[in-house]
Amino acid sequence: MTALPLSPSPRRRAVLARRVRLLVAATITYNVIEAVVAVTAGSLASSGALVAFGLDSVIEVSSAAAIAWQFSARTPEAIERRERRALRIIALSFFILAAYVAADSVHALMGGGGTAEHSTAGLVLAALSLAIMPFLSYAQRRTGRELGSASTVADSKQTLLCTYLSGVLLAGLAVNSLFGWAWADPIAALVIAAVAAKEGREAWHGDTCCTLPTHADPAGAKNGDTCQACGSACVCMS
């Protein structure tokens, strides 16, 4: 029989909450730098994909800021009360990102905008983000699961989505530079937009039971069920 995860002790929860705040600070700092570099490089190279990537970074900052607001509360009870609002903010961030990327991709496929030029800064930025973001997302997800915070796990998905976008951007810029296939990037970006919309829907209807055994699960989850929000086994009390 597989042992179910227990709710962390108050001391461990305090440690995890501090870790969340540090991860949020790192996420915000990196994404602000990423946004400035991407938008500047995209404007210089007439690259809609780079500009969109920079705007995605701005949206990620808003998502991380929601987590920072949630964990700025002084007590675990207050943090838990803010969970639903933080999830809604993150969900809206996903929806905004999906709408923008989809609209920008369709515009590009229809021949809108200028022809993007080669951007060394864009290629370096995309490669750097592709290397950094998976580790940051993993740290967020692992901490969120242990803490039982669906909002932190949802934010980790936002960071993971940035990893996908980094890969799409890198491939798009490289293919466009090498072969002139300008259609490859918007097609892949449309797939990312669909994923973002799916993650936004799940965050909006987020199940906050996770590993917390202090509440009845409103969705009717039973012990041992997989939490839709974080993937952990539920230990819910009826």
LUMVEX-272018 format. One line per 10 residues: their letters; for each residue y, z negated, x negated of N, C-alpha, C, O. Coordinates in nm, 3 decimals, decimal comma. Layout:
# residues N
A = Y/Z/X/Y/Z/X/Y/Z/X/Y/Z/X  ...;
This chain:
# residues 238
MTALPLSPSP = -0,120/0,000/-0,085/0,000/0,000/0,000/0,125/0,000/-0,089/0,132/-0,074/-0,187  0,222/0,083/-0,054/0,346/0,091/-0,132/0,442/-0,017/-0,087/0,469/-0,032/0,032  0,495/-0,092/-0,184/0,590/-0,198/-0,151/0,723/-0,139/-0,112/0,772/-0,046/-0,176  0,783/-0,193/-0,006/0,912/-0,146/0,040/1,023/-0,214/-0,039/1,008/-0,330/-0,077  1,137/-0,143/-0,066/1,244/-0,204/-0,142/1,311/-0,314/-0,062/1,330/-0,301/0,059  1,346/-0,422/-0,128/1,413/-0,534/-0,063/1,563/-0,523/-0,082/1,611/-0,457/-0,175  1,636/-0,588/0,006/1,781/-0,590/-0,007/1,818/-0,666/-0,134/1,762/-0,773/-0,159  1,911/-0,614/-0,216/1,947/-0,683/-0,340/2,014/-0,818/-0,314/2,072/-0,840/-0,208  2,003/-0,907/-0,411/2,064/-1,039/-0,399/2,216/-1,025/-0,402/2,268/-0,922/-0,445  2,289/-1,128/-0,357/2,436/-1,122/-0,361/2,490/-1,091/-0,500/2,585/-1,014/-0,515;
RRRAVLARRV = 2,430/-1,151/-0,603/2,478/-1,125/-0,739/2,455/-0,979/-0,778/2,541/-0,915/-0,838  2,335/-0,927/-0,743/2,305/-0,788/-0,775/2,396/-0,694/-0,696/2,439/-0,591/-0,749  2,425/-0,728/-0,571/2,514/-0,645/-0,490/2,654/-0,640/-0,553/2,718/-0,535/-0,551  2,700/-0,751/-0,609/2,831/-0,752/-0,674/2,831/-0,661/-0,796/2,929/-0,591/-0,821  2,721/-0,663/-0,872/2,709/-0,575/-0,989/2,710/-0,429/-0,947/2,777/-0,346/-1,007  2,633/-0,398/-0,842/2,626/-0,261/-0,793/2,760/-0,214/-0,738/2,798/-0,098/-0,756  2,833/-0,303/-0,670/2,964/-0,268/-0,617/3,061/-0,235/-0,730/3,139/-0,140/-0,719  3,055/-0,312/-0,838/3,140/-0,282/-0,953/3,102/-0,148/-1,016/3,188/-0,071/-1,059  2,971/-0,121/-1,019/2,926/0,007/-1,073/2,976/0,123/-0,989/3,016/0,227/-1,041  2,973/0,105/-0,857/3,025/0,210/-0,768/3,171/0,237/-0,798/3,214/0,352/-0,804;
RLLVAATITY = 3,250/0,130/-0,816/3,393/0,148/-0,844/3,415/0,223/-0,975/3,506/0,305/-0,985  3,332/0,194/-1,077/3,344/0,264/-1,205/3,307/0,411/-1,190/3,373/0,499/-1,246  3,201/0,439/-1,114/3,159/0,577/-1,091/3,265/0,654/-1,014/3,289/0,772/-1,041  3,327/0,588/-0,918/3,434/0,651/-0,840/3,552/0,684/-0,930/3,609/0,793/-0,921  3,589/0,590/-1,018/3,700/0,614/-1,110/3,670/0,732/-1,201/3,758/0,815/-1,226  3,546/0,741/-1,251/3,508/0,853/-1,337/3,511/0,984/-1,260/3,556/1,086/-1,313  3,463/0,981/-1,135/3,463/1,102/-1,052/3,604/1,152/-1,025/3,631/1,271/-1,037  3,692/1,061/-0,987/3,830/1,100/-0,957/3,899/1,155/-1,082/3,965/1,259/-1,075  3,884/1,086/-1,195/3,949/1,130/-1,318/3,903/1,269/-1,359/3,985/1,356/-1,391  3,771/1,291/-1,359/3,719/1,421/-1,400/3,762/1,531/-1,304/3,799/1,640/-1,347;
NVIEAVVAVT = 3,758/1,503/-1,175/3,792/1,607/-1,078/3,940/1,642/-1,077/3,976/1,756/-1,048  4,026/1,546/-1,108/4,169/1,578/-1,118/4,191/1,675/-1,234/4,263/1,774/-1,221  4,129/1,645/-1,349/4,140/1,734/-1,465/4,080/1,871/-1,432/4,137/1,975/-1,464  3,964/1,869/-1,368/3,895/1,992/-1,330/3,981/2,077/-1,238/3,988/2,199/-1,254  4,046/2,014/-1,142/4,130/2,087/-1,046/4,247/2,154/-1,115/4,276/2,271/-1,089  4,314/2,081/-1,204/4,430/2,137/-1,274/4,389/2,256/-1,359/4,454/2,361/-1,356  4,281/2,241/-1,437/4,235/2,349/-1,524/4,190/2,470/-1,443/4,224/2,584/-1,475  4,112/2,446/-1,336/4,056/2,556/-1,258/4,165/2,635/-1,185/4,165/2,758/-1,188  4,257/2,566/-1,122/4,363/2,635/-1,048/4,454/2,712/-1,144/4,494/2,825/-1,115  4,486/2,652/-1,258/4,571/2,719/-1,356/4,501/2,843/-1,413/4,559/2,951/-1,416;
AGSLASSGAL = 4,375/2,825/-1,457/4,300/2,938/-1,513/4,275/3,046/-1,407/4,282/3,165/-1,437  4,246/3,003/-1,284/4,223/3,099/-1,177/4,346/3,180/-1,143/4,336/3,300/-1,116  4,462/3,117/-1,145/4,586/3,188/-1,118/4,617/3,290/-1,227/4,660/3,401/-1,199  4,593/3,250/-1,352/4,620/3,340/-1,464/4,526/3,460/-1,465/4,565/3,570/-1,503  4,400/3,438/-1,423/4,299/3,544/-1,425/4,282/3,614/-1,291/4,198/3,702/-1,277  4,363/3,575/-1,191/4,351/3,630/-1,055/4,210/3,612/-1,000/4,156/3,699/-0,933  4,152/3,494/-1,030/4,014/3,465/-0,987/4,016/3,373/-0,866/4,048/3,254/-0,876  3,981/3,429/-0,752/3,973/3,348/-0,631/3,864/3,242/-0,640/3,877/3,133/-0,585  3,755/3,274/-0,712/3,645/3,179/-0,727/3,690/3,057/-0,807/3,654/2,944/-0,773  3,766/3,078/-0,910/3,816/2,966/-0,991/3,913/2,880/-0,912/3,907/2,757/-0,919;
VAFGLDSVIE = 4,002/2,943/-0,838/4,097/2,867/-0,756/4,022/2,787/-0,650/4,055/2,670/-0,626  3,922/2,849/-0,587/3,842/2,778/-0,486/3,769/2,659/-0,549/3,757/2,554/-0,487  3,722/2,677/-0,671/3,653/2,570/-0,741/3,749/2,453/-0,767/3,712/2,337/-0,755  3,873/2,487/-0,801/3,974/2,382/-0,821/4,006/2,308/-0,694/4,023/2,186/-0,696  4,014/2,380/-0,583/4,042/2,316/-0,455/3,923/2,229/-0,411/3,941/2,125/-0,348  3,802/2,274/-0,444/3,685/2,190/-0,418/3,697/2,057/-0,491/3,658/1,953/-0,438  3,751/2,060/-0,612/3,769/1,937/-0,689/3,866/1,843/-0,618/3,847/1,721/-0,620  3,969/1,900/-0,556/4,064/1,819/-0,480/3,995/1,752/-0,362/4,020/1,635/-0,333  3,908/1,825/-0,294/3,833/1,770/-0,182/3,740/1,659/-0,230/3,723/1,558/-0,162  3,679/1,680/-0,346/3,591/1,576/-0,401/3,668/1,448/-0,432/3,615/1,338/-0,419;
VSSAAAIAWQ = 3,792/1,463/-0,474/3,876/1,346/-0,501/3,897/1,266/-0,372/3,893/1,143/-0,373  3,919/1,337/-0,261/3,938/1,267/-0,134/3,812/1,194/-0,092/3,818/1,084/-0,037  3,696/1,254/-0,119/3,569/1,190/-0,088/3,550/1,064/-0,171/3,513/0,959/-0,120  3,577/1,075/-0,302/3,565/0,959/-0,391/3,665/0,852/-0,354/3,636/0,733/-0,366  3,784/0,894/-0,310/3,886/0,797/-0,271/3,842/0,716/-0,150/3,875/0,598/-0,137  3,766/0,781/-0,060/3,713/0,709/0,057/3,618/0,599/0,013/3,618/0,490/0,069  3,535/0,628/-0,089/3,444/0,527/-0,141/3,521/0,416/-0,211/3,488/0,298/-0,199  3,626/0,455/-0,284/3,709/0,354/-0,351/3,772/0,261/-0,249/3,779/0,140/-0,271  3,818/0,317/-0,138/3,877/0,235/-0,031/3,772/0,141/0,028/3,799/0,024/0,051  3,652/0,194/0,052/3,546/0,111/0,110/3,513/-0,007/0,020/3,502/-0,120/0,067;
FSARTPEAIE = 3,497/0,018/-0,110/3,454/-0,087/-0,201/3,569/-0,167/-0,260/3,550/-0,251/-0,349  3,691/-0,141/-0,210/3,803/-0,227/-0,247/3,806/-0,353/-0,163/3,880/-0,447/-0,194  3,724/-0,357/-0,057/3,715/-0,477/0,026/3,659/-0,592/-0,057/3,582/-0,570/-0,150  3,697/-0,714/-0,022/3,664/-0,830/-0,104/3,528/-0,892/-0,072/3,475/-0,969/-0,152  3,472/-0,860/0,044/3,344/-0,921/0,082/3,243/-0,812/0,119/3,282/-0,704/0,164  3,112/-0,841/0,102/3,010/-0,743/0,141/3,019/-0,705/0,288/2,992/-0,591/0,325  3,057/-0,802/0,372/3,068/-0,774/0,516/3,178/-0,672/0,543/3,161/-0,581/0,625  3,291/-0,687/0,473/3,402/-0,593/0,491/3,366/-0,454/0,439/3,403/-0,353/0,498  3,294/-0,451/0,327/3,249/-0,323/0,272/3,159/-0,252/0,372/3,170/-0,131/0,394  3,069/-0,329/0,434/2,976/-0,271/0,531/3,050/-0,221/0,655/3,012/-0,118/0,712;
RRERRALRII = 3,154/-0,293/0,697/3,230/-0,249/0,815/3,301/-0,116/0,790/3,322/-0,038/0,883  3,336/-0,090/0,665/3,408/0,033/0,632/3,315/0,152/0,609/3,360/0,264/0,588  3,185/0,125/0,612/3,086/0,229/0,581/3,099/0,351/0,671/3,101/0,464/0,622  3,107/0,329/0,801/3,111/0,443/0,894/3,236/0,527/0,875/3,229/0,650/0,878  3,350/0,463/0,855/3,473/0,539/0,835/3,464/0,622/0,707/3,507/0,737/0,704  3,409/0,563/0,602/3,395/0,636/0,476/3,303/0,757/0,494/3,330/0,865/0,442  3,194/0,739/0,568/3,103/0,850/0,595/3,174/0,963/0,670/3,153/1,081/0,640  3,258/0,927/0,767/3,329/1,029/0,843/3,426/1,107/0,753/3,439/1,228/0,766  3,494/1,036/0,663/3,587/1,102/0,571/3,512/1,199/0,480/3,557/1,310/0,456  3,397/1,154/0,430/3,316/1,240/0,344/3,265/1,360/0,422/3,264/1,472/0,369;
ALSFFILAAY = 3,223/1,339/0,546/3,175/1,450/0,629/3,286/1,553/0,650/3,262/1,674/0,640  3,407/1,506/0,678/3,520/1,597/0,695/3,548/1,675/0,567/3,584/1,792/0,571  3,530/1,609/0,452/3,548/1,677/0,324/3,448/1,792/0,310/3,483/1,901/0,265  3,323/1,766/0,348/3,222/1,871/0,345/3,260/1,987/0,437/3,250/2,103/0,398  3,305/1,956/0,558/3,340/2,060/0,654/3,458/2,145/0,605/3,458/2,267/0,620  3,558/2,078/0,548/3,674/2,151/0,496/3,632/2,243/0,383/3,673/2,359/0,376  3,548/2,190/0,294/3,499/2,271/0,182/3,419/2,391/0,232/3,438/2,503/0,184  3,329/2,368/0,329/3,247/2,477/0,381/3,334/2,584/0,446/3,312/2,704/0,425  3,433/2,542/0,524/3,521/2,638/0,592/3,601/2,719/0,491/3,614/2,841/0,506  3,654/2,652/0,391/3,737/2,724/0,293/3,653/2,823/0,212/3,691/2,939/0,196;
VAADSVHALM = 3,539/2,776/0,160/3,454/2,863/0,078/3,405/2,982/0,159/3,401/3,094/0,109  3,367/2,958/0,285/3,319/3,067/0,371/3,431/3,169/0,394/3,409/3,290/0,382  3,550/3,121/0,429/3,662/3,212/0,455/3,699/3,290/0,329/3,724/3,411/0,336  3,703/3,222/0,216/3,739/3,288/0,090/3,633/3,391/0,051/3,667/3,498/0,000  3,506/3,360/0,076/3,397/3,452/0,041/3,401/3,578/0,128/3,387/3,689/0,077  3,422/3,559/0,258/3,430/3,674/0,348/3,550/3,761/0,312/3,541/3,883/0,312  3,663/3,697/0,280/3,783/3,770/0,239/3,755/3,854/0,114/3,797/3,969/0,106  3,682/3,795/0,017/3,650/3,866/-0,107/3,555/3,982/-0,080/3,571/4,090/-0,138  3,456/3,961/0,008/3,360/4,067/0,039/3,425/4,185/0,111/3,380/4,299/0,101  3,532/4,155/0,185/3,603/4,261/0,257/3,707/4,331/0,170/3,783/4,416/0,217;
GGGGTAEHST = 3,709/4,294/0,043/3,801/4,362/-0,049/3,937/4,300/-0,060/4,028/4,361/-0,117  3,953/4,180/-0,008/4,082/4,113/-0,016/4,106/4,054/-0,154/4,011/4,020/-0,225  4,229/4,043/-0,193/4,265/3,984/-0,322/4,253/4,084/-0,436/4,202/4,194/-0,417  4,301/4,046/-0,553/4,297/4,133/-0,669/4,165/4,122/-0,742/4,080/4,038/-0,711  4,149/4,209/-0,841/4,028/4,207/-0,922/4,038/4,097/-1,026/4,134/4,090/-1,103  3,938/4,011/-1,029/3,940/3,898/-1,122/3,920/3,947/-1,265/3,840/4,037/-1,290  3,992/3,886/-1,357/3,980/3,917/-1,498/3,891/3,814/-1,567/3,858/3,710/-1,511  3,853/3,847/-1,692/3,772/3,753/-1,770/3,851/3,625/-1,796/3,970/3,630/-1,825  3,784/3,510/-1,784/3,850/3,381/-1,808/3,760/3,294/-1,895/3,660/3,240/-1,848  3,797/3,280/-2,021/3,720/3,195/-2,111/3,728/3,049/-2,067/3,629/2,977/-2,070;
AGLVLAALSL = 3,849/3,007/-2,025/3,867/2,869/-1,980/3,780/2,840/-1,858/3,723/2,732/-1,846  3,770/2,937/-1,768/3,687/2,921/-1,650/3,539/2,909/-1,684/3,469/2,826/-1,627  3,492/2,990/-1,776/3,352/2,984/-1,817/3,319/2,850/-1,883/3,214/2,792/-1,855  3,408/2,802/-1,970/3,386/2,674/-2,037/3,386/2,560/-1,936/3,302/2,471/-1,942  3,482/2,564/-1,842/3,492/2,459/-1,740/3,367/2,455/-1,653/3,313/2,348/-1,626  3,321/2,572/-1,609/3,202/2,579/-1,524/3,079/2,526/-1,598/2,998/2,453/-1,541  3,064/2,564/-1,725/2,950/2,517/-1,804/2,956/2,366/-1,825/2,853/2,298/-1,819  3,076/2,314/-1,851/3,092/2,171/-1,872/3,059/2,093/-1,746/2,990/1,991/-1,751  3,108/2,140/-1,632/3,079/2,074/-1,504/2,931/2,080/-1,470/2,875/1,985/-1,416  2,869/2,192/-1,502/2,726/2,209/-1,476/2,644/2,109/-1,558/2,535/2,069/-1,516;
AIMPFLSYAQ = 2,695/2,071/-1,674/2,625/1,975/-1,760/2,651/1,831/-1,719/2,562/1,746/-1,731  2,773/1,801/-1,671/2,813/1,663/-1,644/2,776/1,617/-1,503/2,725/1,506/-1,486  2,800/1,701/-1,404/2,789/1,659/-1,265/2,650/1,611/-1,222/2,642/1,517/-1,143  2,540/1,671/-1,270/2,408/1,620/-1,227/2,386/1,474/-1,265/2,328/1,398/-1,187  2,431/1,434/-1,383/2,413/1,295/-1,426/2,499/1,200/-1,344/2,456/1,090/-1,310  2,622/1,244/-1,314/2,710/1,160/-1,233/2,655/1,146/-1,091/2,659/1,037/-1,033  2,604/1,256/-1,036/2,546/1,251/-0,903/2,423/1,161/-0,899/2,404/1,085/-0,804  2,339/1,169/-1,002/2,219/1,085/-1,008/2,256/0,937/-1,012/2,194/0,855/-0,944  2,355/0,904/-1,093/2,398/0,764/-1,104/2,452/0,713/-0,970/2,424/0,600/-0,931  2,528/0,797/-0,901/2,581/0,759/-0,770/2,469/0,739/-0,669/2,467/0,641/-0,595;
RRTGRELGSA = 2,376/0,833/-0,667/2,267/0,828/-0,569/2,177/0,706/-0,593/2,139/0,637/-0,499  2,144/0,682/-0,719/2,058/0,569/-0,752/2,124/0,437/-0,716/2,059/0,348/-0,660  2,253/0,424/-0,747/2,325/0,301/-0,713/2,338/0,285/-0,563/2,320/0,175/-0,510  2,369/0,394/-0,493/2,385/0,388/-0,348/2,257/0,351/-0,277/2,260/0,277/-0,179  2,144/0,402/-0,325/2,016/0,369/-0,263/1,980/0,222/-0,282/1,934/0,156/-0,189  2,003/0,172/-0,403/1,971/0,031/-0,428/2,062/-0,060/-0,349/2,021/-0,166/-0,300  2,188/-0,019/-0,336/2,285/-0,099/-0,263/2,268/-0,087/-0,113/2,311/-0,174/-0,037  2,204/0,023/-0,068/2,189/0,046/0,075/2,314/0,105/0,136/2,342/0,083/0,253  2,391/0,182/0,056/2,517/0,240/0,103/2,500/0,389/0,128/2,490/0,468/0,034  2,498/0,426/0,255/2,484/0,568/0,291/2,605/0,648/0,247/2,593/0,766/0,214;
STVADSKQTL = 2,724/0,585/0,247/2,845/0,657/0,208/2,841/0,692/0,059/2,882/0,801/0,020  2,792/0,600/-0,023/2,781/0,628/-0,167/2,682/0,740/-0,192/2,706/0,826/-0,277  2,570/0,739/-0,119/2,471/0,846/-0,133/2,531/0,979/-0,085/2,508/1,083/-0,147  2,607/0,976/0,023/2,671/1,098/0,073/2,770/1,152/-0,030/2,780/1,273/-0,049  2,843/1,062/-0,097/2,936/1,105/-0,200/2,862/1,166/-0,318/2,912/1,258/-0,382  2,742/1,114/-0,347/2,662/1,172/-0,456/2,621/1,315/-0,421/2,609/1,400/-0,510  2,601/1,343/-0,292/2,568/1,479/-0,250/2,689/1,571/-0,268/2,675/1,688/-0,301  2,809/1,516/-0,246/2,930/1,592/-0,270/2,939/1,630/-0,418/2,975/1,742/-0,452  2,906/1,534/-0,505/2,907/1,560/-0,649/2,799/1,662/-0,686/2,822/1,750/-0,769  2,681/1,649/-0,623/2,573/1,745/-0,650/2,612/1,884/-0,605/2,577/1,983/-0,669;
LCTYLSGVLL = 2,685/1,893/-0,493/2,732/2,022/-0,446/2,825/2,085/-0,548/2,826/2,207/-0,565  2,903/2,003/-0,617/2,989/2,054/-0,724/2,905/2,114/-0,835/2,946/2,212/-0,899  2,787/2,057/-0,859/2,695/2,113/-0,958/2,653/2,254/-0,918/2,654/2,346/-1,000  2,617/2,270/-0,790/2,579/2,403/-0,740/2,695/2,501/-0,752/2,677/2,615/-0,794  2,813/2,455/-0,714/2,930/2,541/-0,722/2,960/2,579/-0,866/3,004/2,690/-0,894  2,936/2,485/-0,959/2,958/2,514/-1,100/2,864/2,625/-1,146/2,904/2,717/-1,218  2,737/2,616/-1,101/2,641/2,720/-1,135/2,679/2,854/-1,076/2,669/2,957/-1,142  2,722/2,851/-0,950/2,766/2,974/-0,884/2,886/3,034/-0,956/2,891/3,154/-0,981  2,982/2,949/-0,988/3,103/2,995/-1,057/3,068/3,054/-1,193/3,117/3,162/-1,229  2,984/2,983/-1,269/2,946/3,031/-1,402/2,875/3,166/-1,393/2,906/3,258/-1,468;
AGLAVNSLFG = 2,780/3,176/-1,300/2,708/3,302/-1,283/2,802/3,413/-1,237/2,795/3,526/-1,286  2,889/3,380/-1,142/2,982/3,480/-1,090/3,077/3,532/-1,196/3,098/3,653/-1,209  3,134/3,440/-1,274/3,227/3,481/-1,379/3,155/3,562/-1,487/3,208/3,662/-1,536  3,034/3,518/-1,522/2,959/3,588/-1,626/2,916/3,727/-1,580/2,933/3,825/-1,653  2,862/3,735/-1,460/2,816/3,865/-1,408/2,933/3,960/-1,390/2,923/4,078/-1,421  3,044/3,907/-1,341/3,162/3,991/-1,321/3,215/4,043/-1,455/3,257/4,158/-1,466  3,212/3,956/-1,557/3,260/3,996/-1,689/3,167/4,099/-1,753/3,213/4,194/-1,817  3,035/4,081/-1,737/2,938/4,167/-1,803/2,912/4,298/-1,730/2,903/4,405/-1,791  2,900/4,289/-1,596/2,858/4,407/-1,519/2,959/4,454/-1,416/2,944/4,563/-1,360  3,060/4,374/-1,390/3,158/4,413/-1,289/3,107/4,399/-1,147/3,159/4,465/-1,057;
WAWADPIAAL = 3,005/4,313/-1,123/2,950/4,293/-0,988/3,031/4,185/-0,916/2,991/4,069/-0,911  3,143/4,223/-0,862/3,234/4,127/-0,801/3,177/4,065/-0,673/3,225/3,961/-0,629  3,076/4,129/-0,613/3,022/4,080/-0,485/2,923/3,964/-0,503/2,893/3,893/-0,407  2,873/3,943/-0,626/2,769/3,842/-0,648/2,819/3,701/-0,620/2,749/3,621/-0,558  2,940/3,670/-0,664/2,993/3,535/-0,647/3,016/3,498/-0,501/2,970/3,392/-0,459  3,085/3,582/-0,419/3,104/3,542/-0,279/2,976/3,530/-0,198/2,968/3,448/-0,107  2,874/3,610/-0,230/2,746/3,599/-0,160/2,683/3,463/-0,188/2,638/3,394/-0,096  2,679/3,424/-0,315/2,622/3,294/-0,350/2,706/3,180/-0,292/2,653/3,078/-0,249  2,838/3,199/-0,290/2,926/3,096/-0,237/2,903/3,074/-0,088/2,918/2,961/-0,039  2,866/3,179/-0,015/2,836/3,164/0,127/2,714/3,073/0,148/2,710/2,996/0,244;
VIAAVAAKEG = 2,617/3,082/0,059/2,501/2,993/0,066/2,545/2,849/0,044/2,501/2,758/0,115  2,632/2,828/-0,054/2,684/2,694/-0,082/2,761/2,641/0,039/2,753/2,522/0,070  2,835/2,727/0,107/2,911/2,685/0,225/2,816/2,637/0,335/2,845/2,539/0,404  2,703/2,707/0,351/2,605/2,666/0,451/2,546/2,529/0,416/2,525/2,446/0,504  2,519/2,507/0,287/2,466/2,377/0,243/2,570/2,267/0,268/2,535/2,158/0,313  2,695/2,297/0,239/2,802/2,199/0,259/2,814/2,161/0,406/2,833/2,043/0,439  2,803/2,258/0,495/2,811/2,231/0,638/2,695/2,141/0,683/2,713/2,051/0,764  2,575/2,168/0,629/2,458/2,086/0,661/2,477/1,942/0,613/2,448/1,848/0,687  2,524/1,926/0,491/2,546/1,791/0,438/2,655/1,719/0,516/2,648/1,597/0,536  2,756/1,792/0,559/2,862/1,732/0,639/2,810/1,681/0,772/2,848/1,573/0,818;
REAWHGDTCC = 2,722/1,759/0,835/2,663/1,717/0,963/2,581/1,590/0,944/2,588/1,498/1,026  2,503/1,584/0,836/2,420/1,466/0,812/2,506/1,343/0,782/2,474/1,232/0,825  2,615/1,364/0,707/2,704/1,251/0,678/2,773/1,202/0,805/2,791/1,081/0,823  2,811/1,294/0,893/2,879/1,257/1,017/2,789/1,170/1,105/2,835/1,076/1,169  2,659/1,205/1,107/2,562/1,129/1,186/2,483/1,034/1,096/2,368/1,003/1,126  2,544/0,990/0,987/2,474/0,914/0,885/2,404/0,791/0,938/2,460/0,715/1,017  2,280/0,772/0,893/2,202/0,652/0,924/2,229/0,550/0,815/2,196/0,574/0,699  2,289/0,436/0,850/2,330/0,340/0,750/2,228/0,228/0,729/2,260/0,128/0,664  2,106/0,242/0,782/2,011/0,131/0,765/1,966/0,119/0,620/1,966/0,009/0,565  1,926/0,231/0,558/1,883/0,232/0,418/1,794/0,112/0,387/1,696/0,088/0,458;
TLPTHADPAG = 1,826/0,037/0,281/1,742/-0,075/0,241/1,793/-0,207/0,294/1,743/-0,312/0,255  1,893/-0,205/0,380/1,951/-0,328/0,430/1,868/-0,383/0,545/1,851/-0,313/0,644  1,815/-0,505/0,536/1,729/-0,558/0,641/1,806/-0,645/0,740/1,745/-0,726/0,811  1,937/-0,630/0,745/2,016/-0,723/0,824/2,054/-0,671/0,961/2,111/-0,744/1,042  2,022/-0,543/0,989/2,066/-0,486/1,116/1,954/-0,408/1,182/1,865/-0,355/1,115  1,960/-0,401/1,311/1,871/-0,311/1,382/1,921/-0,170/1,362/2,042/-0,147/1,363  1,832/-0,077/1,344/1,871/0,061/1,325/1,900/0,125/1,460/1,811/0,130/1,546  2,024/0,174/1,482/2,060/0,230/1,612/1,982/0,355/1,646/1,970/0,392/1,763  1,927/0,421/1,544/1,853/0,543/1,572/1,707/0,514/1,605/1,631/0,606/1,633  1,667/0,388/1,601/1,531/0,352/1,636/1,431/0,366/1,524/1,312/0,381/1,548;
AKNGDTCQAC = 1,481/0,362/1,398/1,389/0,374/1,284/1,300/0,251/1,276/1,341/0,141/1,313  1,178/0,272/1,225/1,084/0,163/1,208/1,064/0,138/1,060/1,098/0,222/0,976  1,009/0,021/1,028/0,981/-0,011/0,889/0,896/0,097/0,825/0,795/0,140/0,882  0,937/0,139/0,705/0,860/0,240/0,634/0,907/0,381/0,660/0,871/0,472/0,584  0,989/0,404/0,765/1,043/0,537/0,789/1,138/0,574/0,676/1,196/0,486/0,611  1,154/0,702/0,652/1,247/0,747/0,549/1,387/0,754/0,607/1,410/0,819/0,710  1,481/0,687/0,540/1,620/0,688/0,585/1,679/0,827/0,566/1,671/0,881/0,456  1,737/0,884/0,669/1,796/1,017/0,660/1,917/1,020/0,568/1,951/1,124/0,512  1,983/0,905/0,553/2,105/0,901/0,472/2,076/0,897/0,324/2,145/0,963/0,246  1,976/0,820/0,282/1,958/0,799/0,139/1,820/0,831/0,088/1,799/0,838/-0,033;
GSACVCMS = 1,723/0,852/0,179/1,589/0,887/0,134/1,502/0,767/0,102/1,386/0,784/0,064  1,554/0,647/0,116/1,475/0,526/0,087/1,391/0,489/0,208/1,416/0,536/0,319  1,292/0,405/0,185/1,213/0,352/0,296/1,294/0,246/0,369/1,350/0,156/0,306  1,300/0,255/0,501/1,377/0,161/0,580/1,306/0,025/0,587/1,184/0,017/0,594  1,386/-0,080/0,585/1,334/-0,214/0,610/1,425/-0,273/0,717/1,501/-0,367/0,692  1,415/-0,216/0,838/1,506/-0,254/0,946/1,443/-0,363/1,033/1,321/-0,369/1,050  1,526/-0,447/1,086/1,479/-0,554/1,175/1,525/-0,527/1,316/1,641/-0,494/1,340  1,434/-0,540/1,409/1,470/-0,516/1,550/1,508/-0,650/1,612/1,542/-0,656/1,730;
